[in-house]
Protein backbone atom coordinates (compact mmCIF):
# COMPACT_ATOMS: atom_id res chain seq x y z
CA UNK A 1 0.00 0.00 0.00
CA UNK A 2 2.89 2.39 0.74
CA UNK A 3 4.20 1.86 -2.82
CA UNK A 4 0.77 2.78 -4.24
CA UNK A 5 0.70 5.96 -2.15
CA UNK A 6 4.19 6.89 -3.30
CA UNK A 7 3.16 6.50 -6.95
CA UNK A 8 -0.04 8.47 -6.36
CA UNK A 9 2.02 11.41 -5.03
CA UNK A 10 4.38 11.34 -8.02
CA UNK A 11 4.16 14.79 -9.70
CA UNK A 12 4.68 13.35 -13.22
CA UNK A 13 1.75 10.92 -13.18
CA UNK A 14 -1.30 12.16 -15.04
CA UNK A 15 -2.45 13.91 -18.18
CA UNK A 16 -0.71 17.04 -19.45
CA UNK A 17 -2.14 19.37 -22.10
CA UNK A 18 0.31 21.37 -24.18
CA UNK A 19 0.22 25.16 -24.27
CA UNK A 20 0.96 26.06 -27.90
CA UNK A 21 1.48 29.74 -27.03
CA UNK A 22 4.54 28.78 -24.95
CA UNK A 23 5.97 26.14 -27.31
CA UNK A 24 9.31 26.79 -29.01
CA UNK A 25 9.69 23.83 -31.37
CA UNK A 26 12.66 23.21 -33.63
CA UNK A 27 12.02 23.01 -37.40
CA UNK A 28 10.50 19.62 -38.23
CA UNK A 29 9.20 18.92 -34.73
CA UNK A 30 6.10 16.72 -34.42
CA UNK A 31 3.05 18.98 -34.01
CA UNK A 32 1.65 16.83 -31.21
CA UNK A 33 4.48 18.02 -28.96
CA UNK A 34 3.30 21.63 -29.15
CA UNK A 35 -0.46 21.10 -29.42
CA UNK A 36 -1.19 17.62 -28.07
CA UNK A 37 -1.88 15.78 -24.86
CA UNK A 38 0.80 13.77 -23.06
CA UNK A 39 0.02 11.14 -20.43
CA UNK A 40 2.48 9.71 -17.92
CA UNK A 41 1.53 6.37 -16.34
CA UNK A 42 3.46 4.47 -13.69
CA UNK A 43 4.20 0.84 -14.48
CA UNK A 44 6.39 0.36 -11.40
CA UNK A 45 8.25 2.71 -9.05
CA UNK A 46 11.02 3.43 -11.60
CA UNK A 47 9.26 2.54 -14.86
CA UNK A 48 6.89 4.94 -16.61
CA UNK A 49 5.13 5.04 -19.94
CA UNK A 50 4.59 8.28 -21.83
CA UNK A 51 1.89 8.33 -24.51
CA UNK A 52 0.40 11.01 -26.75
CA UNK A 53 -2.91 11.96 -28.30
CA UNK A 54 -3.68 14.88 -30.58
CA UNK A 55 -5.62 17.89 -29.33
CA UNK A 56 -8.83 16.38 -30.72
CA UNK A 57 -8.29 13.10 -28.84
CA UNK A 58 -7.14 11.09 -31.86
CA UNK A 59 -3.87 9.12 -31.81
CA UNK A 60 -0.89 11.41 -32.36
CA UNK A 61 1.21 10.95 -35.51
CA UNK A 62 4.81 11.78 -36.29
CA UNK A 63 5.83 14.13 -39.15
CA UNK A 64 6.21 11.01 -41.36
CA UNK A 65 2.61 9.95 -40.64
CA UNK A 66 3.53 7.10 -38.30
CA UNK A 67 1.62 6.73 -35.03
CA UNK A 68 3.49 8.21 -32.07
CA UNK A 69 4.74 5.28 -30.03
CA UNK A 70 4.42 4.77 -26.31
CA UNK A 71 7.76 5.60 -24.70
CA UNK A 72 9.03 3.44 -21.84
CA UNK A 73 11.05 5.47 -19.35
CA UNK A 74 13.16 3.52 -16.85
CA UNK A 75 14.66 5.73 -14.14
CA UNK A 76 17.53 3.38 -13.32
CA UNK A 77 20.43 5.08 -15.12
CA UNK A 78 20.95 2.05 -17.41
CA UNK A 79 20.84 1.75 -21.20
CA UNK A 80 17.48 0.64 -22.58
CA UNK A 81 16.50 0.10 -26.21
CA UNK A 82 14.34 2.98 -27.46
CA UNK A 83 12.50 2.24 -30.67
CA UNK A 84 15.09 0.06 -32.37
CA UNK A 85 17.66 1.10 -34.97
CA UNK A 86 20.44 1.05 -32.37
CA UNK A 87 18.84 3.79 -30.29
CA UNK A 88 19.27 3.59 -26.51
CA UNK A 89 17.96 5.78 -23.72
CA UNK A 90 19.23 6.40 -20.21
CA UNK A 91 16.93 8.14 -17.75
CA UNK A 92 17.41 9.32 -14.17
CA UNK A 93 15.34 11.28 -11.71
CA UNK A 94 17.62 14.09 -10.59
CA UNK A 95 15.12 15.13 -7.90
CA UNK A 96 11.42 14.68 -7.12
CA UNK A 97 10.33 17.02 -9.94
CA UNK A 98 13.08 16.54 -12.56
CA UNK A 99 13.66 13.65 -14.97
CA UNK A 100 16.58 13.73 -17.42
CA UNK A 101 16.69 11.35 -20.35
CA UNK A 102 19.58 10.98 -22.78
CA UNK A 103 18.80 9.25 -26.08
CA UNK A 104 21.74 8.12 -28.23
CA UNK A 105 21.53 6.73 -31.74
CA UNK A 106 23.34 6.44 -35.03
CA UNK A 107 22.66 10.07 -36.00
CA UNK A 108 23.00 11.91 -32.70
CA UNK A 109 22.26 12.40 -29.03
CA UNK A 110 19.36 14.24 -27.42
CA UNK A 111 19.06 15.31 -23.78
CA UNK A 112 15.51 15.89 -22.55
CA UNK A 113 14.73 17.52 -19.21
CA UNK A 114 11.18 17.16 -17.89
CA UNK A 115 10.58 19.45 -14.91
CA UNK A 116 7.35 19.78 -12.92
CA UNK A 117 6.77 23.15 -11.23
CA UNK A 118 6.75 23.37 -7.42
CA UNK A 119 2.94 23.70 -7.43
CA UNK A 120 2.62 20.59 -9.64
CA UNK A 121 0.55 22.38 -12.30
CA UNK A 122 3.11 22.90 -15.06
CA UNK A 123 5.48 20.51 -16.83
CA UNK A 124 8.27 22.05 -18.91
CA UNK A 125 10.05 19.80 -21.41
CA UNK A 126 13.38 21.00 -22.84
CA UNK A 127 15.05 19.00 -25.63
CA UNK A 128 18.58 19.79 -26.85
CA UNK A 129 21.00 17.99 -29.11
CA UNK A 130 20.65 16.07 -32.35
CA UNK A 131 17.89 13.59 -33.22
CA UNK A 132 19.09 10.03 -32.60
CA UNK A 133 17.42 8.64 -35.75
CA UNK A 134 17.27 11.64 -38.06
CA UNK A 135 20.16 13.96 -37.12
CA UNK A 136 17.75 16.91 -36.80
CA UNK A 137 19.10 19.75 -34.61
CA UNK A 138 16.97 20.10 -31.46
CA UNK A 139 16.75 23.17 -29.27
CA UNK A 140 13.15 23.29 -28.13
CA UNK A 141 10.87 23.89 -25.17
CA UNK A 142 7.31 22.67 -24.60
CA UNK A 143 5.06 23.68 -21.71
CA UNK A 144 2.14 21.59 -20.44
CA UNK A 145 -0.56 22.11 -17.82
CA UNK A 146 -1.89 19.32 -15.63
CA UNK A 147 -5.43 18.22 -16.47
C-alpha positions as CSV (number, residue, x, y, z in Angstrom):
1,X,0.0,0.0,0.0
2,X,2.9,2.4,0.7
3,X,4.2,1.9,-2.8
4,X,0.8,2.8,-4.2
5,X,0.7,6.0,-2.2
6,X,4.2,6.9,-3.3
7,X,3.2,6.5,-7.0
8,X,0.0,8.5,-6.4
9,X,2.0,11.4,-5.0
10,X,4.4,11.3,-8.0
11,X,4.2,14.8,-9.7
12,X,4.7,13.4,-13.2
13,X,1.8,10.9,-13.2
14,X,-1.3,12.2,-15.0
15,X,-2.5,13.9,-18.2
16,X,-0.7,17.0,-19.4
17,X,-2.1,19.4,-22.1
18,X,0.3,21.4,-24.2
19,X,0.2,25.2,-24.3
20,X,1.0,26.1,-27.9
21,X,1.5,29.7,-27.0
22,X,4.5,28.8,-24.9
23,X,6.0,26.1,-27.3
24,X,9.3,26.8,-29.0
25,X,9.7,23.8,-31.4
26,X,12.7,23.2,-33.6
27,X,12.0,23.0,-37.4
28,X,10.5,19.6,-38.2
29,X,9.2,18.9,-34.7
30,X,6.1,16.7,-34.4
31,X,3.1,19.0,-34.0
32,X,1.6,16.8,-31.2
33,X,4.5,18.0,-29.0
34,X,3.3,21.6,-29.2
35,X,-0.5,21.1,-29.4
36,X,-1.2,17.6,-28.1
37,X,-1.9,15.8,-24.9
38,X,0.8,13.8,-23.1
39,X,0.0,11.1,-20.4
40,X,2.5,9.7,-17.9
41,X,1.5,6.4,-16.3
42,X,3.5,4.5,-13.7
43,X,4.2,0.8,-14.5
44,X,6.4,0.4,-11.4
45,X,8.2,2.7,-9.1
46,X,11.0,3.4,-11.6
47,X,9.3,2.5,-14.9
48,X,6.9,4.9,-16.6
49,X,5.1,5.0,-19.9
50,X,4.6,8.3,-21.8
51,X,1.9,8.3,-24.5
52,X,0.4,11.0,-26.7
53,X,-2.9,12.0,-28.3
54,X,-3.7,14.9,-30.6
55,X,-5.6,17.9,-29.3
56,X,-8.8,16.4,-30.7
57,X,-8.3,13.1,-28.8
58,X,-7.1,11.1,-31.9
59,X,-3.9,9.1,-31.8
60,X,-0.9,11.4,-32.4
61,X,1.2,10.9,-35.5
62,X,4.8,11.8,-36.3
63,X,5.8,14.1,-39.2
64,X,6.2,11.0,-41.4
65,X,2.6,9.9,-40.6
66,X,3.5,7.1,-38.3
67,X,1.6,6.7,-35.0
68,X,3.5,8.2,-32.1
69,X,4.7,5.3,-30.0
70,X,4.4,4.8,-26.3
71,X,7.8,5.6,-24.7
72,X,9.0,3.4,-21.8
73,X,11.0,5.5,-19.3
74,X,13.2,3.5,-16.9
75,X,14.7,5.7,-14.1
76,X,17.5,3.4,-13.3
77,X,20.4,5.1,-15.1
78,X,21.0,2.1,-17.4
79,X,20.8,1.8,-21.2
80,X,17.5,0.6,-22.6
81,X,16.5,0.1,-26.2
82,X,14.3,3.0,-27.5
83,X,12.5,2.2,-30.7
84,X,15.1,0.1,-32.4
85,X,17.7,1.1,-35.0
86,X,20.4,1.1,-32.4
87,X,18.8,3.8,-30.3
88,X,19.3,3.6,-26.5
89,X,18.0,5.8,-23.7
90,X,19.2,6.4,-20.2
91,X,16.9,8.1,-17.7
92,X,17.4,9.3,-14.2
93,X,15.3,11.3,-11.7
94,X,17.6,14.1,-10.6
95,X,15.1,15.1,-7.9
96,X,11.4,14.7,-7.1
97,X,10.3,17.0,-9.9
98,X,13.1,16.5,-12.6
99,X,13.7,13.6,-15.0
100,X,16.6,13.7,-17.4
101,X,16.7,11.3,-20.4
102,X,19.6,11.0,-22.8
103,X,18.8,9.3,-26.1
104,X,21.7,8.1,-28.2
105,X,21.5,6.7,-31.7
106,X,23.3,6.4,-35.0
107,X,22.7,10.1,-36.0
108,X,23.0,11.9,-32.7
109,X,22.3,12.4,-29.0
110,X,19.4,14.2,-27.4
111,X,19.1,15.3,-23.8
112,X,15.5,15.9,-22.5
113,X,14.7,17.5,-19.2
114,X,11.2,17.2,-17.9
115,X,10.6,19.5,-14.9
116,X,7.4,19.8,-12.9
117,X,6.8,23.1,-11.2
118,X,6.7,23.4,-7.4
119,X,2.9,23.7,-7.4
120,X,2.6,20.6,-9.6
121,X,0.5,22.4,-12.3
122,X,3.1,22.9,-15.1
123,X,5.5,20.5,-16.8
124,X,8.3,22.0,-18.9
125,X,10.1,19.8,-21.4
126,X,13.4,21.0,-22.8
127,X,15.1,19.0,-25.6
128,X,18.6,19.8,-26.9
129,X,21.0,18.0,-29.1
130,X,20.6,16.1,-32.4
131,X,17.9,13.6,-33.2
132,X,19.1,10.0,-32.6
133,X,17.4,8.6,-35.7
134,X,17.3,11.6,-38.1
135,X,20.2,14.0,-37.1
136,X,17.7,16.9,-36.8
137,X,19.1,19.7,-34.6
138,X,17.0,20.1,-31.5
139,X,16.8,23.2,-29.3
140,X,13.2,23.3,-28.1
141,X,10.9,23.9,-25.2
142,X,7.3,22.7,-24.6
143,X,5.1,23.7,-21.7
144,X,2.1,21.6,-20.4
145,X,-0.6,22.1,-17.8
146,X,-1.9,19.3,-15.6
147,X,-5.4,18.2,-16.5
